[in-house]
Amino acid sequence: MRLSLRLLLLLPAAFTFICAAKSEEPRIPGEKLLVLTVATQETDGFTRFMRSAKHFNYSVKVLGRGEKWRGGDYMSAPGGGQKVRLLKAALEEMSDEDKIVLFIDSYDVVFASGPKELLKKFQQTKHKVVFSSESLIWPDRHLEDKHPHFREGNRFLGSGGFIGYLPNIKKMVSAWTGKDNESDQLFFTKIYIDPAQRKSINITLDTKCRLFQNLHGALDEVVLKFEDSRVRARNVLYDTLPVIIHGNGPTKLQINYLGNYIPTAWTFETGCTVCKENLRPLAALKESEYPLVVIGIFIQQPTPFVTVFFERLLKLQYPKNRLKLFIYNQETHHERQVSSFLHDHGKLYQDVKFIGPEENLDGATSRNLGFDMCRKDEDCEYFFSMDIEVVLKNENTLKILIEQNLPIIAPMITRAGRLWSNFWGALSADGYYARSEDYVDIVQGHREGIWNVPYVSSVYLMKAGLLRSELSDFELFQSNNLDPDMAFCHNIRSKGIFMYVTNMQRFGRILSTENYQTGHLHNDLWQIFENPQDWQERYIHENYTRMVKDKLIETPCPDVYWFPIFTDVACNHLVEEMENFGQWSGGANVDTRIQGGYENVPTIDIHMNQINYEKEWHKFLLEYVAPITEKMFPGYYTKAQFDLAFVVRYKPDEQPALRPHHDASTFTVNIALNQVGPDFQGGGCRFLRYDCSIQSPRKGWALMHPGRLTHYHEGLPTTAGVRYIAVSFVDP
């Protein structure tokens, strides 16, 4: 009896399950789906679309290949009728009534999921044709009241994507008789708002963006959703995961941003999955087979370390006989460095074109001319643009960029210690800089890849084929209201050409040109604050950073430490700067430069403050001498304060030596600025208490010793030539 009762209770549930199973439509097989799209040109956007379609195994038929586009610029005005004409013609050749047709744009579309999910969601709508939806009406706002109302979701039709059964779509487009430049959106809208046609064709909208996500009017609703090794776009307003993402209207930059990730272009698990696609390997080529590159170098403002820029250019790992140079120099201040480079190395390159300040060209015109040099040269395959502020540390940069085989690609460079870089991740509404959500992660290297971005500058590589086709307009950098680099990027975007930045490797940085002084002989000496990393590379001895680890600090006398600190260039520049200033003291006891006006043990010298270098010298002592002091004199911590820091000149016929004395310091730093033998004979320092001498001072090496009480010392005679030393009395 109890068993029968249980069976009776289970019967209704079983009956419901059986009925539901019988009433559920059979799932549409994936092979019944055909994707149709119009693409008269194979643009970068089309390539991205096809990559996402291939990833999910969509069957795609492309209409209009090779045709001239006559559908108008419907970014700003109605158009697109050519698409309907091509669709109508293609459908007339099809007869399978069970065929499901997905008709979508391609240049600004990516698939986020596959046919199975798309067909399931289509089937759940229980309609024969489903259009994408929008929250904004286009192109005729007067038709707003005629659109059906929904309890929730978007009311307006989007023509950039729809899916349906072949007979129903055939019927829908059969009435098309318009011109190619007439509005496809208006055509489909009028069908949809006609109740009789809407019912007859069985049309509905994907109001909650389950199948299609149009970005125009919905940017605040769409976020990236990172799943296991894949990325979706999530509509947070309706909590849906659309299958197709469409950057319709003015949202091309947003679809480019999303396309950097969707569906698997970059994930946290895999990193960049597309960075090694369609490469152009160079390794197997002979040098004579390397692509010919025109390198454009642009000097538009006084810039530090210009000589170093040209030194790095020489080290670029690329056959110089496959390089041509276009050099534009607007600054008379840099004529000496440019002339020196061209005189010494210009003949290494296949050709050099130089434009100097006397030609009085503006920056935009000079860049246009650089492009034109490559455009008119049939052998030129790439134009590599570099501003003089670029510090290109990676000698393989040019090879790396060429091998990526992209239309325009920039190596990411940053400004040391800041989030500034040579690309923008997004644009503001008025076309200026805006920070994308991933900008900081890209700049800091937390996400590595190749990124489609709206703006690059300072250094980038461009395929020359673009200059002869889409970018044949000479004045790419000209604009009435934009800077040349912004005008250039605007023109690139308007042509639908993608710009990329890569941070897959470390390439270098960009100099700060703020506060760059030009009133000295060697102005780079003053860059320790603005460009500390470049200053260190130029002026600090290459062995300095491994000095303690490799035990390079020598102890020639008790409590006297000898270590490398300056490069030869630093020594030369400091000596030349002092000689250029020229106001050497007379070596007398009376000295109005110092407090009290009297010097017990005078030297022939120039003080750092006489050349306005005392702040920079204090920074040098604090950054590079103080750490050594604290290691060698444990328990003593210094702020590297000084009253006296100066360069001394010893000459046999002027002041050859210095009598025994104590220094007015806690400790003294004495740096040899030239080399015994080639520059002078004799010299050195003797510590009387220990009867210990250093008689062969090494150029760029520092002697550090206590100043008072214990280390009574003298300067040994210079017997020939001229000897220079830089002396600092630290913590007087």
Order of alpha helices (4+ residues) and beta strands (2+ residues): alpha-beta-alpha-beta-alpha-beta-beta-alpha-beta-beta-alpha-alpha-alpha-beta-beta-beta-beta-beta-alpha-beta-beta-beta-alpha-beta-alpha-beta-alpha-beta-beta-alpha-beta-beta-beta-beta-alpha-beta-beta-beta-alpha-alpha-beta-beta-alpha-beta-beta-alpha-beta-alpha-alpha-beta-beta-beta-beta-beta-beta-beta-beta-beta-beta
